[in-house]
Amino acid sequence: MTQLDPQQELHDDLLARAFRHNAPQPGVDGQTVGDPTTGALDLEDRNALRRISRETELRAEEQEDGYEVEYRKLRLEEVILVGAWTEGSTAEMEANMFELAALAETAGAQVIDMFYQKRDKPDPGTYIGSGKVKELGAIVQATGADTVVFDGELSPGQMVALEEALGVKVIDRTMLILDIFAQHAKSKEGKAQVSLAQMEYLYTRTRGWGGQLSRQAGGRAGSNGGVGLRGPGETRIEADRRRLRTEMAKLRHQLRDMKTAREVKRAQRNRSTTPKIAIAGYTNAGKSSLINAMTDAGVLVEDALFATLDPSTRKAQLADGRSVVLTDTVGFVRHLPTQLVEAFKSTLEEVSNADLLLHVVDGSDAFPLKQIEAVNEVLEEITRESGETLPPEIVVVNKIDQADPVVLAELRHAFDHAGRDVVFVSALTGEGIAELESKIEMFLNTLDEHVTMLVPFTRGDVVSLLHEQGTVRSEEYQEQGTLIDVRLPRVIAEQHREFVV
């Protein structure tokens, strides 16, 4: 007979007591009073606080690396995840909760339980309703959790009410993502952008406790403490916000100086005729792996959300000998905080300044079309504010070696119906990479001009330039000079129009 864990028994007992007030009462005839109908049972089931089990997954992790799991148990915060299911299917909601779990683990937490509740819309006071908050409080006490993470953006009032009711730290999805960015940012500009985004978010959520909220005394002598205790009347919250405003102003000034240096570097790249390709997509879709597969660049690859925050640029050579510049950008995510979209606009400008956009999609995800929708929303927001247009796009469905064939079939149908250019690849195995490079070559050919030039033997520099910047189709030595059939960028063709025959 299996012996129950005492903590699990306490957990189940508290849950039972939390739900006991809803149980039907026995009647005099042995039947229950007010037996619920089938519809009522369905409604109760839909409105219940639902747990998502991760025991199997965690047990597999323990078998793989017991030492690391034990270390995590000792060191990391234990968190409970809570979501409000307001739209979509059950599978979509659970996929969202597992994504939140991945975010929490990337931030360095250990997820011990996950719950979500079916609602038309989040409760304005407590996000999940006062009754469910009481049930959640019993679960928090039973599990000894340190933090509760909500899959949504909490208002300042909701956050205060939840912390008072639960007695533990409460954070929302936005705070979690900001924390991940703060841990992973490496460059000076990236760190400044994250700090600014955090301060902008915290500005309206600054709060104090107990005596820290008291206002300094003011008025006539003898009132509010009398002589010696009068002051300007600034509360602790106002002082904190004043300090935040000062720090935010400093960071904005620093970022303006960094923007000048970045624009100089971008101007140098724009003067170059080498085609620029930006790689964008959902976080952990395999953008860095794709760059490595195409360039052998050795860019950091990690199976974690937001492993890449600072854009990295690498040069690659296509099969036809043409050079291109690939830029890896920060990954997007569902409901990316507006503060981060604004703060990282500078790095995302690489997308709008590119000649071609590779939109990388995780083909192994259960709902890849949802990822595409989330990425498109962020890209549209960036271009709408900047007034620029997006470059032509090739959709790259990655991780096909791990994908469900049914999901891939749905993707093929969706893209064929929409008439979008798509390539299915695996950056891990190399499958489809050659087809992707061929599509890139075909696109770049549309930016080039096909000309025949007769270059005098005295202008060997021009012949060398054509070989370096263009695709030489044929070369023949004649009496007057070198006759070259070449495809090259229009800018170079215009600069050397005198040699065109």
C-alpha positions as CSV (number, residue, x, y, z in Angstrom):
1,M,0.0,0.0,0.0
2,T,1.4,3.4,-1.0
3,Q,2.0,5.8,1.9
4,L,0.8,9.3,1.3
5,D,3.1,12.2,1.7
6,P,2.1,14.3,4.8
7,Q,2.4,17.5,2.9
8,Q,0.2,16.2,0.1
9,E,-2.4,15.0,2.8
10,L,-2.5,18.5,4.2
11,H,-2.7,20.0,0.8
12,D,-5.7,17.8,-0.1
13,D,-7.4,18.4,3.2
14,L,-7.2,22.2,2.8
15,L,-8.5,21.9,-0.7
16,A,-11.4,19.7,0.5
17,R,-12.3,22.3,3.2
18,A,-12.1,25.1,0.7
19,F,-14.7,23.5,-1.6
20,R,-16.9,21.9,1.2
21,H,-19.2,24.9,1.4
22,N,-20.4,24.1,-2.2
23,A,-21.3,20.5,-1.4
24,P,-25.0,19.5,-1.5
25,Q,-26.7,18.8,1.9
26,P,-28.5,15.5,2.6
27,G,-32.3,15.6,2.8
28,V,-34.8,13.7,5.0
29,D,-35.5,11.1,2.3
30,G,-31.9,10.2,1.9
31,Q,-31.6,12.3,-1.3
32,T,-29.6,15.5,-1.5
33,V,-31.4,18.8,-1.3
34,G,-31.2,20.7,-4.5
35,D,-29.4,18.1,-6.6
36,P,-27.6,19.9,-9.4
37,T,-28.6,19.4,-13.0
38,T,-26.2,18.3,-15.7
39,G,-25.9,21.9,-16.8
40,A,-25.1,23.1,-13.3
41,L,-22.4,20.5,-13.0
42,D,-20.9,21.6,-16.3
43,L,-21.0,25.2,-15.1
44,E,-19.3,24.3,-11.8
45,D,-16.7,22.3,-13.6
46,R,-15.9,25.2,-16.0
47,N,-15.7,27.7,-13.1
48,A,-13.5,25.5,-10.9
49,L,-9.9,26.3,-10.2
50,R,-8.1,23.8,-12.3
51,R,-4.8,22.3,-11.6
52,I,-2.3,21.4,-14.4
53,S,-0.1,18.5,-13.3
54,R,3.7,18.6,-14.1
55,E,4.7,15.7,-11.9
56,T,5.6,13.4,-14.8
57,E,7.8,16.1,-16.3
58,L,9.5,17.0,-13.1
59,R,10.1,13.3,-12.3
60,A,11.8,12.9,-15.6
61,E,14.0,15.9,-14.9
62,E,15.0,14.4,-11.5
63,Q,16.0,11.1,-13.2
64,E,18.1,12.9,-15.8
65,D,20.0,15.1,-13.3
66,G,19.2,14.5,-9.6
67,Y,22.0,16.8,-8.3
68,E,20.7,19.8,-10.3
69,V,17.1,19.2,-9.2
70,E,18.2,19.0,-5.6
71,Y,20.2,22.2,-5.9
72,R,17.2,23.9,-7.4
73,K,15.0,22.8,-4.5
74,L,17.4,24.2,-2.1
75,R,18.2,27.5,-3.8
76,L,15.3,28.7,-6.0
77,E,12.0,30.3,-5.1
78,E,9.0,28.0,-5.2
79,V,6.2,29.6,-7.2
80,I,2.5,28.8,-8.0
81,L,1.2,29.9,-11.4
82,V,-2.4,31.2,-11.8
83,G,-4.2,32.1,-15.0
84,A,-7.6,33.3,-16.2
85,W,-9.0,31.4,-19.1
86,T,-11.0,34.0,-21.0
87,E,-10.8,32.7,-24.6
88,G,-9.6,29.9,-26.8
89,S,-9.7,26.1,-26.1
90,T,-8.5,24.2,-23.1
91,A,-5.4,23.1,-24.9
92,E,-4.5,26.7,-25.8
93,M,-5.0,27.8,-22.2
94,E,-2.8,25.0,-20.9
95,A,-0.1,25.7,-23.5
96,N,-0.1,29.3,-22.3
97,M,0.3,28.1,-18.7
98,F,3.2,25.8,-19.7
99,E,4.8,28.8,-21.5
100,L,4.4,30.8,-18.2
101,A,6.1,27.9,-16.4
102,A,9.0,28.1,-18.9
103,L,9.3,31.8,-18.2
104,A,9.3,31.2,-14.4
105,E,12.0,28.6,-14.7
106,T,14.1,30.8,-17.0
107,A,13.9,33.5,-14.3
108,G,15.3,30.9,-11.8
109,A,12.1,29.7,-10.0
110,Q,10.8,26.3,-9.3
111,V,7.2,25.8,-10.3
112,I,5.4,23.6,-7.8
113,D,1.8,24.0,-9.0
114,M,-0.3,25.6,-11.8
115,F,-4.0,26.6,-11.8
116,Y,-6.3,28.4,-14.1
117,Q,-10.0,29.4,-13.9
118,K,-12.6,29.9,-16.6
119,R,-13.9,33.5,-16.6
120,D,-15.5,35.9,-19.1
121,K,-12.9,38.5,-18.1
122,P,-10.5,38.9,-15.2
123,D,-12.0,40.2,-11.9
124,P,-11.2,43.9,-11.5
125,G,-10.5,43.5,-7.8
126,T,-8.5,40.3,-7.4
127,Y,-8.2,39.0,-11.0
128,I,-9.7,35.6,-10.2
129,G,-12.5,36.6,-7.7
130,S,-12.5,36.7,-3.9
131,G,-13.7,33.1,-3.5
132,K,-11.0,31.7,-5.6
133,V,-8.4,33.9,-3.8
134,K,-9.4,32.2,-0.5
135,E,-9.0,28.7,-2.1
136,L,-5.6,29.8,-3.5
137,G,-4.6,31.1,-0.1
138,A,-5.2,27.6,1.4
139,I,-3.1,26.1,-1.4
140,V,-0.3,28.6,-0.8
141,Q,-0.3,27.7,2.9
142,A,-0.3,24.0,2.2
143,T,2.5,24.0,-0.3
144,G,4.7,26.7,1.4
145,A,5.1,28.6,-1.8
146,D,7.1,31.8,-1.8
147,T,5.5,33.6,-4.8
148,V,2.4,33.5,-6.9
149,V,2.7,34.5,-10.5
150,F,-0.4,35.6,-12.5
151,D,-0.5,35.1,-16.3
152,G,-1.6,38.6,-17.1
153,E,-0.9,42.2,-16.1
154,L,-2.1,43.1,-12.7
155,S,-3.2,46.6,-11.8
156,P,-1.7,48.2,-8.7
157,G,-4.9,47.7,-6.8
158,Q,-5.1,44.0,-7.7
159,M,-1.5,43.4,-6.7
160,V,-2.0,45.0,-3.2
161,A,-5.3,43.1,-2.6
162,L,-3.7,39.8,-3.6
163,E,-0.6,40.2,-1.5
164,E,-2.7,41.1,1.5
165,A,-5.0,38.1,1.0
166,L,-2.3,35.5,0.2
167,G,0.4,36.8,2.5
168,V,3.2,36.1,-0.1
169,K,4.8,38.0,-2.9
170,V,2.6,38.4,-6.0
171,I,4.0,39.2,-9.4
172,D,2.5,39.3,-12.9
173,R,3.6,38.2,-16.3
174,T,5.1,41.6,-17.1
175,M,7.3,41.7,-14.0
176,L,8.5,38.1,-14.7
177,I,9.6,39.0,-18.3
178,L,11.3,42.2,-17.1
179,D,13.2,40.1,-14.5
180,I,14.4,37.7,-17.2
181,F,15.5,40.6,-19.4
182,A,17.4,42.1,-16.4
183,Q,19.2,38.8,-15.8
184,H,20.1,38.2,-19.5
185,A,21.0,41.6,-20.8
186,K,24.8,41.8,-21.5
187,S,25.6,45.0,-23.3
188,K,25.6,48.4,-21.6
189,E,22.7,49.6,-23.8
190,G,20.7,46.4,-23.2
191,K,21.1,46.8,-19.4
192,A,20.1,50.5,-19.6
193,Q,17.0,49.6,-21.7
194,V,15.9,47.0,-19.2
195,S,16.4,49.3,-16.2
196,L,14.3,52.0,-17.9
197,A,11.5,49.5,-18.7
198,Q,11.5,48.2,-15.1
199,M,11.3,51.8,-13.7
200,E,8.5,52.8,-16.0
201,Y,6.5,49.8,-14.9
202,L,7.2,50.2,-11.2
203,Y,6.5,53.9,-11.2
204,T,2.7,53.5,-11.0
205,R,3.1,50.5,-8.6
206,T,5.3,52.1,-6.0
207,R,3.8,51.4,-2.6
208,G,4.9,51.4,1.1
209,W,3.7,49.5,4.2
210,G,2.6,50.7,7.6
211,G,4.4,53.8,8.9
212,Q,6.2,54.2,5.6
213,L,3.0,55.5,4.1
214,S,2.5,58.3,6.8
215,R,2.8,61.8,5.6
216,Q,5.2,64.2,7.3
217,A,3.3,66.6,9.6
218,G,2.3,70.2,8.7
219,G,0.0,73.0,9.8
220,R,-0.3,75.0,13.0
221,A,1.9,74.3,16.1
222,G,0.3,71.6,18.3
223,S,-1.4,69.8,15.4
224,N,-0.1,66.6,13.9
225,G,2.8,66.3,16.4
226,G,3.5,70.0,16.9
227,V,6.7,72.0,16.7
228,G,9.7,70.1,15.2
229,L,7.6,67.6,13.3
230,R,6.2,69.8,10.6
231,G,7.4,69.2,7.0
232,P,6.6,69.7,3.4
233,G,4.1,66.8,3.5
234,E,5.8,64.4,1.1
235,T,4.9,60.8,1.6
236,R,7.3,57.9,1.2
237,I,5.6,56.9,-2.0
238,E,6.1,60.4,-3.4
239,A,9.8,60.4,-2.5
240,D,10.3,57.0,-4.2
241,R,8.6,58.2,-7.3
242,R,10.7,61.3,-7.3
243,R,13.9,59.2,-7.2
244,L,12.5,57.0,-10.0
245,R,11.8,60.1,-12.2
246,T,15.4,61.2,-11.6
247,E,16.9,57.8,-12.5
248,M,14.6,57.5,-15.5
249,A,15.8,60.9,-16.8
250,K,19.4,59.8,-16.5
251,L,18.8,56.6,-18.3
252,R,17.0,58.3,-21.2
253,H,19.9,60.7,-21.5
254,Q,22.4,57.8,-21.6
255,L,20.3,56.0,-24.2
256,R,20.2,59.1,-26.4
257,D,24.0,59.2,-26.4
258,M,24.1,55.5,-27.2
259,K,21.6,56.0,-30.1
260,T,24.0,58.4,-31.7
261,A,26.8,55.9,-31.8
262,R,24.5,53.2,-33.0
263,E,23.2,55.4,-35.9
264,V,26.8,56.0,-37.0
265,K,27.4,52.3,-37.2
266,R,24.1,51.7,-39.0
267,A,25.0,54.5,-41.5
268,Q,28.3,52.7,-42.2
269,R,26.4,49.4,-42.9
270,N,23.9,51.2,-45.1
271,R,26.7,52.5,-47.3
272,S,27.8,48.9,-47.8
273,T,26.2,47.1,-50.7
274,T,26.2,43.7,-48.8
275,P,22.5,42.6,-48.5
276,K,21.2,42.8,-44.9
277,I,18.9,40.0,-43.6
278,A,17.2,40.3,-40.2
279,I,16.1,37.2,-38.3
280,A,13.0,37.7,-36.1
281,G,10.5,35.4,-34.4
282,Y,9.1,34.0,-31.2
283,T,11.4,33.4,-28.3
284,N,13.2,30.0,-28.4
285,A,12.1,29.4,-32.0
286,G,15.7,28.6,-33.0
287,K,16.8,31.9,-34.5
288,S,20.4,31.6,-33.1
289,S,20.6,28.0,-34.2
290,L,19.5,29.0,-37.7
291,I,22.4,31.6,-37.9
292,N,24.8,28.9,-36.7
293,A,23.5,26.5,-39.4
294,M,24.0,29.1,-42.1
295,T,27.3,30.6,-41.0
296,D,29.0,28.3,-38.4
297,A,29.3,31.5,-36.3
298,G,29.0,29.9,-32.9
299,V,26.3,32.2,-31.6
300,L,25.0,31.3,-28.1
301,V,22.3,28.6,-28.4
302,E,20.3,27.7,-25.3
303,D,17.0,25.9,-24.8
304,A,15.6,28.8,-22.8
305,L,13.3,31.7,-23.4
306,F,15.1,35.0,-24.2
307,A,18.6,33.5,-24.4
308,T,19.4,36.2,-26.9
309,L,18.7,39.8,-25.9
310,D,21.5,41.8,-27.6
311,P,21.4,41.6,-31.4
312,S,24.4,39.8,-33.0
313,T,25.5,40.3,-36.6
314,R,27.3,37.7,-38.6
315,K,28.5,37.5,-42.2
316,A,27.5,34.5,-44.4
317,Q,28.3,33.3,-47.9
318,L,25.6,31.8,-50.0
319,A,26.1,28.9,-52.4
320,D,26.5,31.3,-55.4
321,G,29.4,33.1,-53.6
322,R,27.5,36.1,-52.6
323,S,28.0,37.6,-49.1
324,V,25.1,38.6,-46.8
325,V,24.9,40.0,-43.3
326,L,22.6,38.2,-40.9
327,T,21.3,40.0,-37.7
328,D,19.8,38.0,-34.9
329,T,17.2,40.0,-32.9
330,V,15.5,39.6,-29.5
331,G,12.7,37.1,-29.5
332,F,9.1,38.1,-29.0
333,V,6.5,36.5,-26.8
334,R,2.8,36.6,-26.3
335,H,1.7,39.8,-24.5
336,L,5.2,41.3,-24.7
337,P,5.2,44.2,-22.2
338,T,4.7,47.6,-23.9
339,Q,7.6,49.0,-21.8
340,L,9.9,46.5,-23.4
341,V,8.7,47.1,-26.9
342,E,9.5,50.8,-26.4
343,A,12.8,50.2,-24.7
344,F,14.1,47.7,-27.2
345,K,12.8,49.6,-30.2
346,S,16.4,50.6,-31.0
347,T,17.5,47.0,-31.4
348,L,14.4,46.1,-33.3
349,E,15.1,48.9,-35.8
350,E,17.4,46.3,-37.4
351,V,14.3,44.6,-38.7
352,S,12.9,47.7,-40.6
353,N,16.4,48.6,-42.0
354,A,17.0,45.1,-43.5
355,D,16.6,44.1,-47.1
356,L,14.9,40.8,-46.1
357,L,13.2,39.5,-43.0
358,L,13.4,35.8,-42.0
359,H,10.4,35.1,-39.7
360,V,11.4,32.0,-37.7
361,V,8.6,29.9,-36.3
362,D,8.9,27.0,-33.9
363,G,7.3,24.1,-35.8
364,S,7.4,21.8,-32.7
365,D,5.0,24.2,-30.8
366,A,1.5,23.0,-30.4
367,F,0.1,26.3,-31.7
368,P,2.6,27.8,-34.1
369,L,0.0,30.1,-35.8
370,K,-0.5,31.8,-32.4
371,Q,3.3,32.5,-32.3
372,I,3.1,34.0,-35.8
373,E,0.2,36.2,-34.7
374,A,2.0,37.4,-31.6
375,V,5.2,38.3,-33.6
376,N,3.2,40.1,-36.2
377,E,1.5,42.2,-33.6
378,V,4.8,43.4,-32.2
379,L,6.2,44.1,-35.6
380,E,3.2,46.1,-36.6
381,E,3.4,48.1,-33.4
382,I,7.0,49.0,-34.0
383,T,6.5,50.0,-37.7
384,R,3.3,51.9,-36.8
385,E,5.2,54.1,-34.3
386,S,8.3,54.5,-36.4
387,G,6.4,55.2,-39.7
388,E,8.6,52.7,-41.5
389,T,7.6,49.6,-43.5
390,L,8.7,46.1,-43.0
391,P,10.9,44.5,-45.6
392,P,9.8,41.4,-47.7
393,E,9.4,38.3,-45.5
394,I,10.2,34.6,-45.8
395,V,8.6,32.4,-43.1
396,V,11.1,29.8,-41.8
397,V,9.4,26.9,-39.9
398,N,12.1,25.5,-37.8
399,K,12.5,22.3,-35.7
400,I,10.6,20.1,-38.2
401,D,12.6,17.1,-36.8
402,Q,10.7,17.5,-33.6
403,A,7.3,18.7,-35.0
404,D,4.0,16.9,-35.1
405,P,3.3,15.9,-38.8
406,V,-0.3,17.0,-38.3
407,V,0.7,20.5,-37.2
408,L,3.1,20.8,-40.1
409,A,0.3,19.8,-42.5
410,E,-1.9,22.5,-41.0
411,L,0.9,25.0,-41.4
412,R,1.5,24.1,-45.1
413,H,-2.2,24.5,-45.8
414,A,-2.4,27.8,-44.0
415,F,0.6,29.3,-45.9
416,D,-0.6,27.9,-49.2
417,H,-4.0,29.4,-48.7
418,A,-2.4,32.8,-47.8
419,G,0.1,32.7,-50.6
420,R,3.1,33.3,-48.3
421,D,6.6,32.3,-49.0
422,V,7.6,29.6,-46.5
423,V,10.5,27.1,-46.0
424,F,10.5,24.1,-43.6
425,V,13.9,23.5,-42.0
426,S,15.7,21.9,-39.1
427,A,18.6,24.0,-37.9
428,L,19.7,21.0,-35.9
429,T,19.9,18.4,-38.7
430,G,20.5,20.8,-41.6
431,E,17.4,19.7,-43.4
432,G,15.9,22.4,-45.6
433,I,18.9,24.9,-45.1
434,A,19.9,24.5,-48.8
435,E,16.3,25.3,-49.9
436,L,16.3,28.4,-47.6
437,E,19.6,29.7,-49.1
438,S,18.2,29.1,-52.6
439,K,15.1,31.2,-51.7
440,I,17.3,33.9,-50.3
441,E,19.4,33.9,-53.5
442,M,16.2,34.2,-55.6
443,F,15.0,37.1,-53.6
444,L,18.4,38.9,-53.8
445,N,18.4,38.5,-57.5
446,T,15.3,40.7,-57.7
447,L,17.4,43.5,-56.0
448,D,20.2,43.1,-58.6
449,E,20.7,44.2,-62.1
450,H,21.9,41.8,-64.9
451,V,24.4,43.6,-67.1
452,T,27.2,43.0,-69.5
453,M,30.3,45.1,-69.1
454,L,33.4,45.6,-71.1
455,V,36.1,46.7,-68.7
456,P,39.5,47.9,-70.0
457,F,42.6,45.9,-68.9
458,T,43.8,49.0,-67.1
459,R,40.8,48.8,-64.7
460,G,41.6,45.6,-62.9
461,D,40.1,47.2,-59.8
462,V,36.6,47.2,-61.4
463,V,36.9,43.5,-62.4
464,S,37.9,42.7,-58.8
465,L,34.9,44.7,-57.5
466,L,32.5,42.9,-59.8
467,H,33.8,39.5,-58.6
468,E,33.5,40.6,-55.0
469,Q,30.1,42.3,-55.0
470,G,28.3,40.5,-57.8
471,T,27.7,37.1,-59.3
472,V,29.8,36.6,-62.5
473,R,28.0,34.4,-64.9
474,S,30.7,34.4,-67.6
475,E,34.0,36.2,-68.3
476,E,35.8,36.5,-71.7
477,Y,39.0,38.3,-72.7
478,Q,38.7,40.4,-75.8
479,E,40.9,42.9,-77.7
480,Q,39.4,46.0,-76.0
481,G,39.3,44.4,-72.5
482,T,37.4,41.9,-70.3
483,L,33.8,41.2,-71.3
484,I,31.9,40.2,-68.1
485,D,28.3,39.0,-67.8
486,V,27.4,39.8,-64.2
487,R,24.5,40.2,-61.8
488,L,25.2,42.8,-59.2
489,P,23.5,45.4,-56.9
490,R,21.9,48.3,-58.8
491,V,23.9,50.8,-56.8
492,I,27.2,49.4,-58.2
493,A,25.7,49.0,-61.7
494,E,24.8,52.7,-61.7
495,Q,28.3,53.7,-60.4
496,H,29.9,51.8,-63.3
497,R,27.4,52.5,-66.1
498,E,30.2,53.7,-68.4
499,F,31.4,50.1,-68.9
500,V,27.9,48.7,-69.7
501,V,27.6,47.5,-73.3
